[in-house]
Amino acid sequence: MVWSRKPGRDWRYRVLGVRCAADPVLHALAPLGLASARGTALVVDLDDDAPAYPGSTSLAKLVVSQPRLSDLRPLRPGVAVLPNGSVHPGEAAHVIEALIAGWPAVVLRLGAARGLPPALLDIPVVPVAPLLPGFLHPALTGAAVYQSVFRGPPPRLRGVVLPPLGRSHIQGMLTGTGLPPRRWVRAWERVWEVSWR
């Protein structure tokens, strides 16, 4: 279910989980960047402990009322975000599976304490960390996505290093008034191709 090849692109995955335990701002931005790299994608927030994404429809509401056909597929190109609404991922497994079946790409924002429901354990998870200098360097093992906070050549790391984001880009993405910079989105494209197992 998570392996997919798109004509003209060497995309490896259709569904990825993403988590950033070290930085709440990056924890909010990473799913948006990952989804933007696919063009048309759905971000599903499974972290009910994190500050909520804005939106009138939530995962919790879909669990109670059942998703409509318009929820299960994109109505137009771009990134859609489904806030959590205070529901445990295990309670929403059937809705998440239906969303995955209908959307061309799905990004699941995962909390630190809770992972995926048992029915979705085969979905790869992308760890994300800020790339800080000196002794603040992240202690992640294995492949990861690192968000540069300073310009300059990055250290050699396993995974993907994202270019720094300006304050205006961060504010625009968090308030929904701006698009992510193209260079940053292009760096996220590699994340869909790397093996996260």
C-alpha positions in Angstrom: 0.0 0.0 0.0 2.8 2.5 0.7 4.9 1.7 -2.3 4.0 3.5 -5.5 5.7 4.6 -8.7 4.3 7.7 -10.4 4.9 8.1 -14.2 7.8 10.4 -14.9 9.0 10.4 -11.3 10.9 7.9 -9.2 8.8 8.3 -6.1 9.2 5.5 -3.7 6.4 6.1 -1.2 2.8 7.3 -1.2 2.5 7.5 2.6 5.1 8.7 5.1 4.9 9.4 8.8 7.0 12.3 10.1 8.0 13.3 13.6 10.2 16.1 15.2 10.4 15.7 19.0 13.2 18.3 19.4 11.5 21.4 18.0 7.7 22.3 18.0 8.0 24.7 15.1 9.8 22.2 12.9 7.2 19.6 14.1 4.5 21.8 12.6 6.4 22.7 9.4 7.9 19.4 8.4 4.6 17.7 7.4 3.8 20.8 5.3 7.1 20.6 3.5 6.9 16.9 2.9 3.4 17.2 1.5 4.3 20.2 -0.6 7.0 18.2 -2.3 4.4 15.9 -3.7 2.2 18.7 -5.2 -1.2 17.2 -4.2 -1.2 15.6 -0.8 -3.0 15.3 2.5 -1.5 16.0 5.9 -3.2 14.1 8.7 -2.4 15.2 12.2 -2.1 12.2 14.5 -0.4 14.2 17.3 -3.2 15.3 19.7 -0.7 16.7 22.1 0.8 19.3 19.6 -0.7 22.7 18.9 -3.5 22.1 16.4 -3.4 23.0 12.7 -6.3 25.3 11.8 -9.3 23.8 10.0 -13.1 23.3 10.5 -13.1 19.6 9.7 -10.9 17.4 11.9 -9.9 13.7 12.1 -12.0 13.4 15.3 -15.1 14.7 13.4 -14.6 12.2 10.6 -14.3 9.3 13.1 -17.7 10.3 14.5 -19.6 11.3 11.3 -17.7 9.0 8.8 -15.9 10.6 5.9 -17.8 11.9 2.8 -16.6 11.2 -0.7 -15.2 14.8 -0.8 -13.0 14.0 2.2 -11.6 10.9 0.7 -10.0 12.4 -2.4 -8.5 15.8 -3.5 -11.0 18.3 -4.9 -8.1 20.4 -6.4 -4.3 20.3 -6.6 -2.3 21.4 -3.5 -1.8 20.5 0.1 -4.8 19.8 2.4 -4.4 19.6 6.2 -6.7 17.5 8.5 -6.3 18.7 12.1 -6.5 16.1 14.8 -9.4 17.3 16.9 -8.3 15.3 20.0 -8.6 11.7 18.8 -6.2 8.9 19.6 -4.7 7.4 16.4 -6.0 3.9 17.3 -9.5 5.2 17.2 -9.1 6.7 13.8 -7.3 3.8 12.0 -10.3 3.0 9.7 -10.6 6.6 8.6 -6.9 7.0 8.0 -6.9 3.8 5.8 -9.8 5.3 3.8 -7.9 8.6 3.3 -4.8 6.8 2.2 -6.7 4.8 -0.3 -8.1 8.0 -2.0 -5.3 10.5 -1.8 -2.2 10.4 -4.1 0.1 11.1 -1.2 -0.5 11.2 2.6 1.8 12.6 5.3 1.0 11.6 8.9 2.3 13.9 11.7 3.1 11.6 14.6 3.5 12.5 18.2 6.5 11.6 20.3 4.6 9.3 22.7 2.2 7.5 20.4 3.0 5.9 17.1 0.9 4.4 14.4 -2.1 2.2 15.0 -1.3 -1.5 14.5 -3.1 -1.6 11.1 -0.6 1.1 9.9 2.7 -0.1 11.3 4.2 -0.8 7.9 4.3 3.0 7.1 7.8 4.4 7.2 8.5 7.2 9.7 10.9 10.1 8.9 12.7 11.5 11.9 13.3 15.3 11.6 15.7 17.4 13.7 17.1 20.9 13.7 20.8 21.1 12.5 22.4 23.1 15.3 26.1 23.9 15.5 28.7 22.4 17.9 27.7 20.4 20.9 24.0 21.1 20.1 24.3 18.8 17.0 21.4 16.3 17.0 22.1 12.8 18.3 20.0 10.9 15.8 21.2 7.5 14.5 20.4 6.4 11.0 18.9 8.4 8.2 17.0 11.5 9.1 16.0 14.9 7.8 17.9 17.9 9.2 16.8 21.5 9.0 19.7 23.8 8.7 19.5 26.9 10.8 22.6 28.6 9.4 23.9 29.1 5.9 27.1 27.3 4.9 28.1 23.8 4.0 26.3 21.2 6.1 28.2 18.4 7.9 28.1 14.9 6.4 25.1 13.2 7.7 22.9 10.2 6.6 19.7 11.5 5.2 18.6 14.9 3.8 19.7 18.4 4.8 17.2 21.1 4.2 18.3 24.7 3.4 17.6 27.3 6.1 14.2 29.0 6.2 13.8 32.8 6.6 11.6 34.2 9.4 9.0 35.4 6.9 8.7 31.9 5.3 8.2 30.3 8.7 5.6 32.9 9.7 3.8 32.6 6.4 3.6 28.8 6.6 2.4 28.8 10.2 -0.2 31.4 9.6 -1.4 30.0 6.3 -0.6 33.2 4.5 2.5 32.2 2.6 3.9 29.3 0.5 7.1 27.4 1.4 10.1 28.5 -0.6 10.7 26.4 -3.7 14.3 25.5 -2.8 13.1 24.1 0.5 10.3 22.1 -1.1 12.8 20.7 -3.7 14.9 19.4 -0.9 11.9 17.6 0.6 11.4 15.8 -2.7 14.4 13.6 -1.9 12.7 12.5 1.3 10.1 10.6 -0.7 12.8 8.6 -2.4 15.1 7.7 0.5 14.6 4.3 2.2 13.2 5.0 5.7 13.2 1.4 6.9 
